[in-house]
Amino acid sequence: MVSKEQVLEALKSVIDPELHRSIVDLGMVREIQIGGRDVRVTIALTVPNCPLRDQIAADAGKAVDALEPGINVEISLTSMTESERDGLRERLHGRGQSQSNSPAGNLNRVKSVIAVMSGKGGVGKSTIAAMLAVGLRRKGRRVGVLDSDITGPSIPKLLGVREPPTMSPLGIMPPQSSTGIKIMSINLMLEDEEQAVIWRGPMITSAINQFWNDVFWGDLDALVVDMPPGTSDAALTVMQSLPVTGIILVTSPQDLAGMVVRKAAHMAEHLNTPLVGLVENMSYVICPHCGERYTLFGKGDTRAMADAFNTPFLGEIGIDPQMAELGDRGAIEQYDSEDFNALIALGDQLIEKAPAPKATGDH
């Protein structure tokens, strides 16, 4: 018959997938009960709806089951009490720190930060940002989306996420989409998603910094930042406060949109933030009856603009009613189109070229 000491020793090999520490060291093993060949382990998760709960339970079951043939292992999951969370927070963040301070900045490891910017609103920037995240997730990448468009947030709607973030000893826990994309947006913190956010620049800047430093993103291959339109405070905050790997500019074929996106490109150059590609959205529409391709907004000069800024032209993306329908239903993760292949490939290249991830507080 196995002993409690043996079970506890076996559980030391079970590593929290995001914190990379033993569940024993994290104080997550609350109780071990042994009766004959029956072993029951109670594990207290840091938050009730931990997205990795099944993996932690499975790993713990395997570790204990390997101790001796024929034992019956039962893993029971619960969540930490407030005092347990306080204790974990002190261990992670250091004693003497205010409990309101989040340790997230010291725990996050984000390899690549990809900002999607337009300069002008209404060109489909948020949709492109969402589809970039979706495409990278389909390739097995660990992805998050930071919605820095504080006054016009669209990401939760597109990805069908309505669950508000929760607080934990690790920081603010972002909810996840159906495929596992982590999301942080001001709209997830409002009682009514149609409520207006009437904030001045300093408050918007503070919110963006909090979304970066105080959210527990964990280990990410890519954090896609949906940038606000324009070249003012919010865009400046992202470019100056986050270690942006590359900016992808989104425009439409209209001359007006091209003029404004050039301003955004010049801003990126002025701030020495790498501009890595241009996308022309709403370039065409395919007639559902005859299959003919129409350029509703005229022929754009995005390719020439890309050449002028010495950056790749990532292609044209057409108007597709199915994309609009899925976006309205919060099911854009179901959409698929070859138009996005170059965009996803660029995202993959940025991840591969990025240096080893570092804590978000170290930038």
C-alpha positions in Angstrom: 0.0 0.0 0.0 1.3 3.4 -0.9 1.8 6.2 1.7 0.8 9.8 1.7 4.5 10.7 1.5 4.9 8.6 -1.6 1.9 10.2 -3.2 3.1 13.7 -2.4 6.5 12.9 -3.8 5.0 11.7 -7.0 2.9 14.8 -7.3 6.0 16.9 -7.2 6.6 15.8 -10.8 3.3 17.3 -11.9 4.1 20.8 -13.4 1.5 23.5 -13.8 1.6 24.0 -17.6 1.6 27.8 -17.4 3.6 28.5 -14.3 6.2 25.8 -14.9 6.3 24.9 -11.2 5.2 21.8 -9.3 1.7 21.8 -8.1 3.1 20.8 -4.7 5.4 23.8 -4.6 2.4 26.0 -5.6 0.4 24.7 -2.7 -2.3 23.2 -4.9 -2.4 19.8 -3.3 -4.9 20.3 -0.5 -5.6 16.7 0.7 -4.5 13.1 0.2 -6.7 10.3 1.4 -5.7 6.6 1.3 -7.9 3.7 2.1 -6.5 0.3 1.1 -5.8 0.5 -2.6 -7.9 3.6 -3.1 -6.1 6.9 -3.3 -8.0 10.2 -3.5 -6.2 13.5 -4.1 -7.8 16.9 -3.9 -6.2 19.6 -5.9 -7.1 23.3 -5.4 -6.9 25.3 -8.7 -5.9 28.9 -8.5 -9.2 29.9 -10.2 -12.4 27.9 -10.4 -12.6 27.8 -14.3 -9.0 27.1 -14.9 -8.7 26.2 -18.7 -6.0 23.7 -18.0 -7.9 21.8 -15.2 -8.3 18.6 -17.3 -4.6 18.5 -18.1 -3.6 19.0 -14.5 -6.0 16.3 -13.3 -4.8 13.9 -16.0 -1.1 14.5 -15.2 -1.7 14.1 -11.4 -3.6 10.8 -12.0 -0.8 9.4 -14.1 1.8 10.3 -11.6 0.0 8.6 -8.7 -1.1 5.6 -10.7 2.6 4.9 -11.6 3.5 4.3 -8.0 2.1 0.8 -7.7 0.1 -1.5 -10.1 -3.6 -2.0 -9.3 -4.3 1.1 -7.2 -7.4 3.1 -7.8 -6.7 6.8 -8.2 -9.3 9.6 -8.0 -8.4 13.2 -8.6 -10.9 15.8 -7.2 -10.6 19.4 -8.3 -11.7 22.4 -6.3 -10.4 26.0 -6.1 -8.3 27.9 -3.7 -9.7 30.0 -0.8 -8.9 33.6 -0.6 -6.3 33.0 2.1 -4.7 30.4 -0.1 -4.6 32.8 -3.1 -3.0 35.4 -0.8 -0.3 33.0 0.2 0.4 32.0 -3.4 0.5 35.6 -4.4 3.1 36.4 -1.7 5.2 33.4 -2.9 5.0 34.5 -6.5 5.3 38.2 -6.2 7.4 38.5 -3.0 6.5 39.4 0.5 5.9 43.0 1.5 4.3 43.7 -1.9 0.7 45.0 -2.0 -1.7 42.3 -2.7 -3.3 44.5 -5.4 0.0 44.3 -7.4 -0.2 41.6 -10.0 2.8 39.2 -10.5 1.7 38.7 -14.1 4.4 40.8 -15.5 7.0 38.6 -14.0 5.3 35.4 -15.1 4.3 36.0 -18.7 6.5 34.8 -21.5 5.4 36.4 -24.8 7.6 35.6 -27.8 6.2 37.9 -30.4 3.9 40.9 -30.3 2.2 41.6 -33.6 0.3 44.9 -33.9 -2.4 45.3 -36.5 -3.0 48.9 -37.4 -4.9 50.9 -40.0 -4.7 54.6 -39.2 -8.3 54.9 -40.5 -11.3 53.2 -39.0 -13.7 51.1 -41.1 -11.3 49.1 -43.2 -11.7 45.8 -41.3 -8.6 46.0 -39.1 -10.2 44.1 -36.2 -11.4 41.4 -38.5 -7.9 41.0 -40.0 -6.4 40.9 -36.4 -8.9 38.3 -35.4 -8.2 36.2 -38.5 -4.5 36.4 -37.9 -5.0 35.0 -34.4 -7.3 32.3 -35.7 -4.8 31.3 -38.4 -1.9 31.1 -36.0 -4.0 29.1 -33.5 -4.9 26.6 -36.3 -1.2 26.1 -36.8 -0.8 25.1 -33.2 0.5 28.4 -31.9 -0.3 29.7 -28.4 -2.1 33.0 -29.2 -3.6 35.9 -27.4 -5.4 39.0 -28.6 -5.0 42.3 -26.8 -7.8 44.7 -27.8 -6.2 48.1 -27.4 -9.1 49.8 -29.3 -10.5 50.9 -26.0 -13.3 53.1 -27.3 -14.3 50.8 -30.2 -13.6 47.2 -29.1 -14.6 44.5 -31.6 -12.6 41.5 -30.7 -14.9 39.8 -28.2 -17.8 40.1 -30.6 -15.9 38.6 -33.5 -14.6 35.7 -31.4 -17.8 35.0 -29.5 -16.4 35.7 -26.0 -18.6 37.2 -23.4 -17.1 35.8 -20.2 -15.6 38.5 -18.1 -12.0 38.2 -16.9 -11.4 36.9 -13.4 -8.9 37.8 -10.7 -6.4 35.3 -9.5 -3.1 35.3 -7.5 -1.4 35.3 -10.9 -3.1 38.4 -12.2 -6.1 39.1 -14.4 -7.1 35.9 -16.1 -8.3 36.5 -19.7 -11.1 34.4 -21.0 -10.6 32.2 -24.0 -12.3 31.6 -27.3 -13.7 28.2 -28.3 -10.3 27.3 -29.9 -8.2 28.6 -27.0 -7.3 32.1 -28.0 -6.8 34.3 -24.9 -8.6 37.6 -25.1 -8.5 40.8 -23.2 -10.8 43.7 -24.1 -12.5 46.6 -22.2 -15.8 45.2 -23.6 -15.4 42.1 -21.4 -15.4 44.4 -18.3 -18.6 46.3 -19.1 -22.1 45.3 -17.8 -23.5 46.1 -21.2 -21.4 45.6 -24.3 -23.1 48.6 -25.9 -22.0 50.9 -23.1 -19.8 53.7 -24.3 -16.3 54.1 -22.9 -16.0 57.9 -22.5 -12.4 58.3 -21.4 -9.7 60.8 -21.9 -6.2 59.8 -23.2 -4.5 59.1 -19.8 -7.2 56.6 -18.8 -7.0 54.8 -22.2 -3.2 54.7 -21.8 -3.5 53.3 -18.3 -5.9 50.6 -19.5 -3.6 49.4 -22.3 -0.7 49.2 -19.9 -2.8 47.2 -17.5 -3.8 44.8 -20.3 -0.1 44.2 -21.0 1.4 44.2 -17.5 -1.4 42.9 -15.2 -3.0 40.2 -17.3 -1.7 36.7 -16.9 -1.1 35.8 -20.5 1.2 32.9 -19.5 3.4 31.5 -22.3 2.4 32.8 -25.8 3.9 32.4 -29.2 2.1 35.5 -30.4 0.1 38.3 -28.8 -1.9 40.0 -31.6 -2.7 43.6 -30.7 -5.7 45.1 -32.3 -4.7 48.7 -32.6 -7.0 51.7 -32.4 -7.4 53.8 -35.5 -5.4 57.0 -35.7 -1.9 58.1 -34.5 -2.7 59.5 -31.1 -2.2 58.5 -27.4 -3.4 54.8 -27.7 -1.3 54.0 -30.7 1.7 55.7 -29.1 1.2 53.7 -25.9 1.3 50.4 -27.8 4.4 51.3 -29.8 6.3 52.8 -26.9 5.3 50.5 -24.1 5.1 47.0 -25.7 8.0 45.2 -27.4 6.3 45.2 -30.8 7.8 42.6 -33.1 6.2 44.0 -36.2 3.3 46.2 -37.4 0.9 45.0 -40.1 -1.0 47.8 -41.8 -4.5 47.3 -43.1 -6.0 49.5 -45.8 -8.7 49.4 -48.4 -8.5 50.4 -52.1 -9.8 53.9 -51.7 -7.4 56.8 -52.0 -8.7 58.3 -48.7 -7.8 55.1 -46.8 -4.4 55.0 -48.5 -3.7 58.5 -47.5 -4.5 57.9 -43.8 -2.6 54.6 -43.7 0.5 56.4 -45.0 0.3 58.5 -41.9 0.3 55.4 -39.8 3.3 54.1 -41.7 5.2 57.3 -41.2 4.4 57.1 -37.5 5.9 53.6 -37.3 9.0 54.8 -39.1 9.3 57.8 -36.8 9.1 55.6 -33.7 11.5 53.0 -35.1 8.8 50.3 -34.9 9.2 47.6 -37.6 6.6 47.8 -40.4 6.5 44.2 -41.7 3.6 44.1 -44.2 0.6 45.7 -45.9 -2.8 44.1 -46.4 -5.5 45.5 -48.8 -8.9 44.5 -47.4 -12.3 44.8 -49.2 -10.4 44.6 -52.5 -13.1 42.9 -54.5 -16.3 40.9 -54.4 -17.2 37.8 -56.3 -20.7 37.8 -57.9 -22.6 34.8 -56.4 -24.4 34.3 -59.7 -21.8 34.6 -62.5 -18.6 34.3 -60.5 -17.2 37.5 -61.9 -14.8 39.6 -59.8 -15.8 43.2 -59.2 -13.6 45.9 -57.6 -16.3 47.9 -55.8 -13.9 50.6 -54.4 -11.7 50.8 -57.4 -8.2 49.5 -57.9 -5.9 50.3 -55.0 -2.3 51.2 -55.0 -1.4 49.2 -51.9 1.3 47.2 -53.7 3.0 50.5 -54.8 2.6 51.8 -51.2 4.3 48.7 -49.9 7.2 49.1 -52.3 7.5 52.8 -51.2 7.9 51.7 -47.6 10.1 48.8 -48.5 7.7 46.3 -46.9 6.0 43.2 -48.2 2.6 43.4 -49.9 0.6 40.6 -48.2 -2.2 40.5 -50.8 -5.8 41.4 -51.4 -8.7 40.2 -49.2 -12.1 40.2 -50.8 -15.5 41.1 -49.3 -17.2 37.8 -48.3 -20.7 37.8 -46.8 -19.9 34.6 -45.0 -17.2 36.3 -43.0 -19.6 39.1 -42.0 -22.2 36.6 -41.0 -19.8 34.5 -38.9 -18.3 37.6 -37.3 -21.8 38.8 -36.3 -22.5 35.4 -34.7 -19.1 35.4 -32.9 -18.1 32.4 -34.9 -15.3 33.8 -37.1 -13.1 30.9 -36.0 -15.1 28.8 -38.4 -14.2 31.0 -41.4 -11.6 29.8 -43.9 -10.1 31.5 -46.9 -6.9 31.3 -48.9 -6.8 35.1 -48.9 -5.3 35.0 -45.5 -2.4 32.5 -46.2 0.3 35.2 -46.7 -0.8 37.0 -43.6 -0.6 33.8 -41.5 2.7 32.9 -43.0 4.1 36.3 -42.0 2.8 35.9 -38.5 4.6 32.5 -38.3 7.8 34.1 -39.6 7.7 36.8 -37.0 7.3 34.1 -34.3 10.2 32.1 -35.6 12.5 35.2 -35.8 11.6 36.6 -32.4 14.2 36.2 -29.6 13.5 33.9 -26.6 10.5 35.1 -24.7 11.1 37.3 -21.6 8.9 38.4 -18.8 6.5 41.2 -19.9 7.8 43.4 -17.1 11.3 43.2 -18.5 10.8 45.2 -21.8 
